Amino acid sequence: MTSLGHLARRFRGSLSRNEPAPTDVEWVRTSLQEGEWRLWSNMAVQDRRHSIEVAQRFVALRPEATPSELAGALLHDVGKQVADLGTFSRVLATVVGARTERFRQYHDHEALGAAMLVEAGSDPATVDLVQGRGSAAVDLRAADDV
C-alpha cells in the first residue's frame, strides 16, 4: 500500500520540469534495449526522474539485480503515459479512483506498461517485474515506496 508520505513526495517532485542529469540519462540509455529506451524517452520528465531514483534505490537493495530486473525498475511506470494525465489529474485519479477511461488507464498502468514492453521485445523478467511479479518485485516496491 502506498503511504501518504510517498504520495506527497511524488507530488512535490512532479512539480519540477527539470530534466534528469545527463550522466543519469546515459546510465539509463546503456541499461535498456533500443525499444525500451524509446518507451523511457517518451515518459513525462517527472516520471523519467522518478524512474532513475527508484532504479538507483532498487540496485542498492538488490545489488545482484539482473539487467532485465534493472530495466523493469527503470520502466515500472512506463504505462502511465497511456493515460496522458498531468500532475493534478493524477492526484484526482488517485483520490477518486478509476471513474473515467483515462483514470482507469492510470490505475492499470502496470498491465498497460507490460503490454508495451512485450511489444518492444523486452525480456519476460522485465515484463514480470513491471507487473509486480517475481522475486525482485518486493525490492521494487520497497524502492518505489519511499
C-alpha positions as a Markdown table, in Angstrom:
| # | Residue | x | y | z |
|---|---|---|---|---|
| 1 | Met | 0.0 | 0.0 | 0.0 |
| 2 | Thr | 1.4 | 3.4 | -0.9 |
| 3 | Ser | 1.8 | 5.7 | 2.0 |
| 4 | Leu | 0.5 | 9.3 | 2.2 |
| 5 | Gly | 4.1 | 10.4 | 2.7 |
| 6 | His | 5.1 | 8.7 | -0.5 |
| 7 | Leu | 2.3 | 10.4 | -2.4 |
| 8 | Ala | 3.3 | 13.8 | -1.0 |
| 9 | Arg | 6.9 | 13.3 | -2.0 |
| 10 | Arg | 5.9 | 12.2 | -5.5 |
| 11 | Phe | 3.6 | 15.2 | -5.9 |
| 12 | Arg | 6.3 | 17.6 | -4.8 |
| 13 | Gly | 8.8 | 16.0 | -7.2 |
| 14 | Ser | 6.3 | 16.1 | -10.1 |
| 15 | Leu | 6.1 | 19.9 | -10.0 |
| 16 | Ser | 9.6 | 20.3 | -11.3 |
| 17 | Arg | 10.2 | 20.2 | -15.0 |
| 18 | Asn | 14.0 | 19.7 | -14.7 |
| 19 | Glu | 15.4 | 17.1 | -16.9 |
| 20 | Pro | 17.4 | 14.2 | -15.3 |
| 21 | Ala | 21.2 | 14.7 | -15.1 |
| 22 | Pro | 23.0 | 13.8 | -18.4 |
| 23 | Thr | 25.0 | 11.1 | -16.5 |
| 24 | Asp | 21.8 | 9.5 | -15.2 |
| 25 | Val | 20.3 | 9.6 | -18.7 |
| 26 | Glu | 23.4 | 7.9 | -20.1 |
| 27 | Trp | 23.1 | 5.2 | -17.4 |
| 28 | Val | 19.5 | 4.6 | -18.4 |
| 29 | Arg | 20.5 | 4.5 | -22.1 |
| 30 | Thr | 23.1 | 1.8 | -21.6 |
| 31 | Ser | 20.8 | -0.2 | -19.3 |
| 32 | Leu | 17.9 | -0.5 | -21.8 |
| 33 | Gln | 17.3 | -2.2 | -25.1 |
| 34 | Glu | 16.5 | 0.1 | -28.0 |
| 35 | Gly | 12.7 | -0.4 | -27.8 |
| 36 | Glu | 12.8 | 0.1 | -24.1 |
| 37 | Trp | 14.9 | 3.2 | -24.5 |
| 38 | Arg | 12.3 | 4.7 | -26.8 |
| 39 | Leu | 9.5 | 4.0 | -24.3 |
| 40 | Trp | 11.5 | 5.5 | -21.5 |
| 41 | Ser | 12.3 | 8.6 | -23.5 |
| 42 | Asn | 8.6 | 9.2 | -24.2 |
| 43 | Met | 7.8 | 9.2 | -20.5 |
| 44 | Ala | 7.0 | 12.5 | -18.8 |
| 45 | Val | 10.0 | 14.3 | -17.4 |
| 46 | Gln | 8.9 | 13.8 | -13.8 |
| 47 | Asp | 8.4 | 10.0 | -14.5 |
| 48 | Arg | 11.8 | 9.8 | -16.0 |
| 49 | Arg | 13.4 | 11.4 | -13.0 |
| 50 | His | 11.3 | 9.2 | -10.7 |
| 51 | Ser | 12.3 | 6.0 | -12.6 |
| 52 | Ile | 16.0 | 6.8 | -12.1 |
| 53 | Glu | 15.6 | 7.4 | -8.4 |
| 54 | Val | 13.6 | 4.2 | -7.9 |
| 55 | Ala | 16.1 | 2.2 | -10.0 |
| 56 | Gln | 19.0 | 3.5 | -8.0 |
| 57 | Arg | 17.3 | 2.5 | -4.7 |
| 58 | Phe | 16.4 | -0.8 | -6.3 |
| 59 | Val | 20.0 | -1.6 | -7.2 |
| 60 | Ala | 21.1 | -0.6 | -3.6 |
| 61 | Leu | 18.5 | -3.0 | -2.2 |
| 62 | Arg | 19.3 | -5.7 | -4.8 |
| 63 | Pro | 22.9 | -5.4 | -5.9 |
| 64 | Glu | 22.6 | -8.8 | -7.7 |
| 65 | Ala | 19.8 | -7.4 | -9.9 |
| 66 | Thr | 20.0 | -8.7 | -13.5 |
| 67 | Pro | 20.0 | -6.3 | -16.4 |
| 68 | Ser | 16.3 | -7.4 | -17.1 |
| 69 | Glu | 15.4 | -6.5 | -13.5 |
| 70 | Leu | 17.1 | -3.1 | -13.8 |
| 71 | Ala | 15.1 | -2.5 | -16.9 |
| 72 | Gly | 12.0 | -3.4 | -15.1 |
| 73 | Ala | 12.8 | -0.9 | -12.3 |
| 74 | Leu | 13.5 | 1.8 | -14.8 |
| 75 | Leu | 10.3 | 1.1 | -16.7 |
| 76 | His | 8.0 | 0.3 | -13.8 |
| 77 | Asp | 5.7 | 3.3 | -14.5 |
| 78 | Val | 6.0 | 3.3 | -18.3 |
| 79 | Gly | 2.3 | 2.5 | -18.7 |
| 80 | Lys | 1.3 | 5.8 | -17.1 |
| 81 | Gln | 1.9 | 7.6 | -20.4 |
| 82 | Val | -1.1 | 5.9 | -21.9 |
| 83 | Ala | -3.5 | 7.9 | -19.7 |
| 84 | Asp | -1.6 | 11.1 | -20.5 |
| 85 | Leu | -2.6 | 12.8 | -17.3 |
| 86 | Gly | -1.0 | 15.9 | -15.8 |
| 87 | Thr | 0.1 | 16.2 | -12.2 |
| 88 | Phe | -3.3 | 17.4 | -10.8 |
| 89 | Ser | -5.3 | 14.9 | -12.8 |
| 90 | Arg | -3.1 | 12.1 | -11.4 |
| 91 | Val | -3.8 | 13.4 | -7.9 |
| 92 | Leu | -7.5 | 13.4 | -8.7 |
| 93 | Ala | -7.3 | 9.9 | -10.2 |
| 94 | Thr | -5.6 | 8.6 | -7.0 |
| 95 | Val | -8.2 | 10.2 | -4.8 |
| 96 | Val | -11.4 | 9.2 | -6.7 |
| 97 | Gly | -10.3 | 6.0 | -8.4 |
| 98 | Ala | -10.9 | 4.7 | -11.9 |
| 99 | Arg | -14.1 | 6.7 | -12.7 |
| 100 | Thr | -13.1 | 7.6 | -16.2 |
| 101 | Glu | -11.4 | 5.8 | -19.0 |
| 102 | Arg | -8.2 | 7.8 | -18.6 |
| 103 | Phe | -8.3 | 7.4 | -14.8 |
| 104 | Arg | -8.8 | 3.6 | -15.3 |
| 105 | Gln | -5.7 | 3.6 | -17.6 |
| 106 | Tyr | -3.7 | 5.4 | -14.9 |
| 107 | His | -4.7 | 2.8 | -12.4 |
| 108 | Asp | -4.0 | 0.0 | -14.9 |
| 109 | His | -0.5 | 1.4 | -15.8 |
| 110 | Glu | 1.3 | -1.9 | -14.8 |
| 111 | Ala | -0.7 | -4.0 | -17.2 |
| 112 | Leu | -0.5 | -1.4 | -19.9 |
| 113 | Gly | 3.2 | -1.0 | -19.4 |
| 114 | Ala | 3.7 | -4.7 | -19.5 |
| 115 | Ala | 1.9 | -4.9 | -22.9 |
| 116 | Met | 4.1 | -2.0 | -24.2 |
| 117 | Leu | 7.2 | -3.9 | -23.1 |
| 118 | Val | 6.1 | -7.1 | -24.7 |
| 119 | Glu | 5.6 | -5.1 | -28.0 |
| 120 | Ala | 9.1 | -3.6 | -27.5 |
| 121 | Gly | 10.7 | -7.0 | -27.2 |
| 122 | Ser | 11.6 | -6.8 | -23.5 |
| 123 | Asp | 12.8 | -9.9 | -21.6 |
| 124 | Pro | 9.9 | -11.7 | -19.8 |
| 125 | Ala | 11.6 | -11.0 | -16.5 |
| 126 | Thr | 11.3 | -7.2 | -17.2 |
| 127 | Val | 7.7 | -7.6 | -18.1 |
| 128 | Asp | 7.0 | -9.7 | -15.0 |
| 129 | Leu | 8.7 | -7.1 | -12.7 |
| 130 | Val | 6.6 | -4.2 | -14.2 |
| 131 | Gln | 3.5 | -6.3 | -13.4 |
| 132 | Gly | 4.7 | -6.7 | -9.8 |
| 133 | Arg | 5.6 | -10.4 | -10.2 |
| 134 | Gly | 8.8 | -12.3 | -9.4 |
| 135 | Ser | 11.3 | -12.3 | -6.6 |
| 136 | Ala | 12.5 | -8.8 | -7.4 |
| 137 | Ala | 9.0 | -7.3 | -7.0 |
| 138 | Val | 9.4 | -6.9 | -3.2 |
| 139 | Asp | 12.6 | -4.9 | -3.7 |
| 140 | Leu | 11.0 | -2.8 | -6.4 |
| 141 | Arg | 8.0 | -2.0 | -4.2 |
| 142 | Ala | 10.4 | -1.0 | -1.4 |
| 143 | Ala | 12.4 | 1.2 | -3.7 |
| 144 | Asp | 9.3 | 2.9 | -5.0 |
| 145 | Asp | 7.5 | 3.4 | -1.7 |
| 146 | Val | 10.0 | 5.8 | -0.1 |
